[in-house]
């Protein structure tokens, strides 16, 4: 696990910030999630991680595959729990990170039609419509919140809301 200085977390603030920066058009879903964690939990997180998330919106480069909000959650969990040096596939860091990423995507599936597929979630929607944006802002908030809960639990952070 990456060391962080924070001892407490506001899950509501992380959710709000992720939703708001997407809602106003500053970032897409995956970028918004990374940005919210950088702002609220670890300001030392490299800003380039937001750029790393830039290819995932609308199901990976508009391919409408895996929801970009899930991708953003996976990037954040990888940052906090992933490995930075090669090791065996059974390495604790590797398996722990994969377990947490599986958990967050399962949470998304439980909340949203049992699928990660962006194509299914936006079927019949105009991607420039308010309906699409409202749904994706909600998905972004859901994944920011689920990720914050996992991080709070794993780091033993005090949840202040």
N, C-alpha and C positions, 0 to 999 in steps of 0.2 A: 504494500500500500504506500502511496505517495504521502509524505508528511504534509499536514496542513496546520496552520496556526489557529484556525477558528475552533472554538469549543462549543458553539451553538449555531443553529441554522433556522432560518425562517423559510419554511416550505411554501407558505403563501406568497412571500415576496419573490421567491425564485419563479414560481408559477406566474405571478403577475408580470414580472419583468419579461419573461419569455413570451408570454401572450402579447404584451403591449408592443414590444419592438417588432413583432411580426404584424400585429394589427395595423400599426401606423406605416408599415411598408419599409422599415429600416433593414430588416433581415427576413429571410425565409425561415421556415420551421427549424431545420437542423441548425442553422447558424444562430437562431434566436435562443435555442436551448444552450448551446455552448457559451454564448455571450452572457446569459443569465447566471450561469455557474461561475464564470470568470468574474463577473461583477460582484456577486453575493457571497461566494465561498472561497475562491482562490484567485485574487487579483494577480498573482505571479504566474498564472496559467499563460503560456505563450499566446499572444494575440493571433498568431498564425493558425491556431487550432480552429478559430472561426473560419478562416480561409479554407482549412481542410474540410469543413462542413459544407462549403459552398456548392459542391457537386451533387449533393444528395436530395435537394428539394424536388418535389413532384415525382417521387419514386425513382431517384437516381437520374439526374439530368433530363427530366421530363419523360422518362421511359415508363413512368407510372408503375414501377415495381414496388419495392418495399417503401413504406411510408417514411418520408424524410424526418418526421418527428422521432420515429424509432431510431433512425440512423443517428440523429443528434444525441439521443440518450446513450447509444452504444459508444459514440465517440467520447462522451464525458466519462462513462464508466471505464473505458479503456485508459483514459488519461489517469484516473485515480487508482485503478487496480491492475492495469496491464503491465507487461514486462517490457524492458528496453534492451535486454541482452538475450541472445539465443540461449535456449535451454531445452530440456526434454519436453515432450508434449504432456507429460504428467507433472510438470513443475507446478508447485502450489500457486504461483501467480497466474500462470496460464489457465489452470482449471478453475480457479476462483473467479477470474474475470469472465470466463465463459459462462459460469453458473449465474453470475449477476446479470449478464447480458441476456441470458435465456429468461431469467426472471422478469426483466423489464419488458421484453417482447411478449411474454405470456400475459403480462398485465394488460398490455395493449389489446391482445387478442380477446381477453375476457371482456373488455369494455366495448370493443368495436367489431362486431360481426364475425369474430373468430378468425380474422385474417389480417395480415400485414400489407396486403396488396392495395396500393394506392388506386389502381385501376378500378377495383371494386368499390372503393369508398367514394370515388368521384364520378362514377358511371352516370351519365345523363346530365352532369353539371357543366355549365360553362365555367371554365377555369378562371375567368375574369369576373365571375358573378359574386355577389355578396354571400350567397348560400355556400359556395365553395370556400370562400375566405373564412366565414364564421366557423365552419366545420374544422378547417385546418388549424385555426387559432386554438380551438378547443383541444384538438389532438396534441398540439404543441404544449399546451398547459398540462394536459394529462401526463405526457411523458416527462415534462420537467418535474412535476410533482412526484411521480413514481420514482424517478431517478434520485430526487432529493431524499425521499424516504429511505431508499436503499443506502445511500451514502450516510445519512444520519445513523441508521442502525449499525452499519459496519464500522463506523468511526466512533460510535458511542457519543454522538453529538446531542446536546440538549436542543430539543425542538421548542422554539419560543412561541409558536402559535398553534 
